[in-house]
Amino acid sequence: MASTTADSPIDICARALILIGADPITSFNDGTTEALVSVNMYEDVARAALVNSRWRFSTNQAVLNLLSAAPTGRYDRAYQLPNDLLMLHAVTVQDLPIEYQIYGSKVFADTDPNDVVIADYTYRAEEEDWPSYFTLAVEYALAVVFATSIARDSKLASLMKTQATEAMAKARSLDSQQQTARKLVTSRFIAERRS
């Protein structure tokens, strides 16, 4: 038998269950306690992990659609947020950040009607698109839940929480390397030293 990647909710839950010494599931409809806990907890844990950081693999941009109905007060325009949005990171016009406020599934802002308004946001990436470092971190996060609710073992839950924290930190570090390195601007410090 060859090892494979975990690229579905069932695979990820099964591996998290193995981490705590429980029997893996093959379906959310297995009728077992493991399947019951998995089906009820998986999506919340996955979404919480996706908004835990600004992951490169689940970040997107979209042009926001201007809505015909203006906000009731304080803002000039209303824009519809993307359907797959989990967390909004920035709203820009001509690459410049603008002030905005989220109201439900809309963004209110003071813009010109002809402005192209762009949102940077985290979306619900599919498991098959998750990098292995993130999948492993989610498996450990699920193992914390499973150790508490299935194994009912606080020491095991504490161990899994430590592992989950370390795995998430490593995942953030690896993911942050997938962009152009930011250069530290030192000219102000040099000018200050010379004065």
CORWO-V103641 format. One record per residue. RES is the residue in one letter. PHI is phi as a letter, one per 40 degrees, with the letter a starting at -180 (999 if undefined). PSI is psi as a letter, one per 30 degrees, with the letter a starting at -180 (none if undefined). OMEGA is omega in whole degrees, -180 to 180 (none if undefined). Layout:
BEGIN
res: {RES:RES}
phi: {PHI:PHI}
psi: {PSI:PSI}
omega: {OMEGA:OMEGA}
END
This chain:
BEGIN
res: {M:A:S:T:T:A:D:S:P:I:D:I:C:A:R:A:L:I:L:I:G:A:D:P:I:T:S:F:N:D:G:T:T:E:A:L:V:S:V:N:M:Y:E:D:V:A:R:A:A:L:V:N:S:R:W:R:F:S:T:N:Q:A:V:L:N:L:L:S:A:A:P:T:G:R:Y:D:R:A:Y:Q:L:P:N:D:L:L:M:L:H:A:V:T:V:Q:D:L:P:I:E:Y:Q:I:Y:G:S:K:V:F:A:D:T:D:P:N:D:V:V:I:A:D:Y:T:Y:R:A:E:E:E:D:W:P:S:Y:F:T:L:A:V:E:Y:A:L:A:V:V:F:A:T:S:I:A:R:D:S:K:L:A:S:L:M:K:T:Q:A:T:E:A:M:A:K:A:R:S:L:D:S:Q:Q:Q:T:A:R:K:L:V:T:S:R:F:I:A:E:R:R:S}
phi: {999:b:c:b:c:c:b:a:d:c:d:c:c:c:c:c:c:c:d:c:g:c:c:c:b:b:a:c:b:c:g:c:c:d:c:c:c:d:c:c:b:d:c:c:c:c:c:c:c:c:c:c:a:c:c:c:c:b:b:a:b:a:c:c:c:c:c:c:c:c:c:c:a:g:b:c:b:b:b:c:c:c:c:c:c:b:a:c:b:a:b:b:b:f:g:b:c:b:c:a:a:c:b:g:c:b:b:b:a:c:b:c:d:c:c:c:b:b:b:b:a:c:b:c:c:c:d:c:c:c:c:d:c:c:d:c:c:c:d:c:c:c:c:c:c:c:c:c:c:b:c:f:b:c:c:c:c:c:c:c:c:c:c:c:c:c:c:c:c:c:c:c:c:c:c:c:c:c:a:c:c:c:c:c:c:b:d:c:c:c:c:c:c:c:c}
psi: {k:k:k:l:l:j:g:l:e:e:e:e:e:e:e:e:e:e:e:g:g:l:k:l:l:f:l:f:g:f:g:l:e:e:e:e:e:e:e:f:f:e:e:e:e:e:e:e:e:f:g:f:l:i:k:e:f:g:k:l:l:k:k:k:k:k:k:e:k:l:l:e:l:f:l:e:l:k:k:k:l:k:e:g:k:e:k:k:e:l:k:l:k:h:g:k:k:l:k:l:k:k:j:b:g:l:k:k:l:j:l:k:f:f:k:j:k:k:k:k:l:k:l:i:k:k:e:f:f:k:l:e:e:e:e:e:e:e:e:e:e:e:e:e:e:e:e:e:f:e:f:h:j:e:e:e:e:e:e:e:e:e:e:e:e:e:e:e:e:e:e:e:e:e:e:f:f:h:l:k:k:k:k:k:j:f:e:e:e:e:e:e:e:f:none}
omega: {-180:177:179:177:176:-177:175:178:180:179:-177:177:-179:180:176:177:178:180:180:179:179:178:178:177:174:-180:174:-180:-179:-177:-180:175:179:179:180:179:-179:-176:-178:-175:-170:-172:178:179:-180:-179:178:179:-180:179:179:-179:177:-176:180:-176:-180:176:-178:172:176:172:-178:179:176:179:-178:180:179:176:-180:-179:173:-179:-177:-172:175:-180:179:176:178:-179:-176:-177:171:179:178:-178:-178:171:-176:170:-176:178:178:179:176:175:-179:175:178:174:-178:-179:-178:172:175:180:174:-177:172:-179:-179:180:171:-176:-176:178:168:-174:172:178:-179:178:178:-177:-179:179:180:172:-175:-180:179:178:180:179:178:177:178:177:176:179:176:179:-178:179:179:-171:-178:-179:-177:-177:-176:178:177:179:179:177:-180:178:177:179:-180:179:179:-179:180:178:178:180:178:-180:180:-178:-178:-180:-176:175:178:179:-180:-178:177:179:-175:-175:180:180:179:179:179:179:-178:-178:none}
END
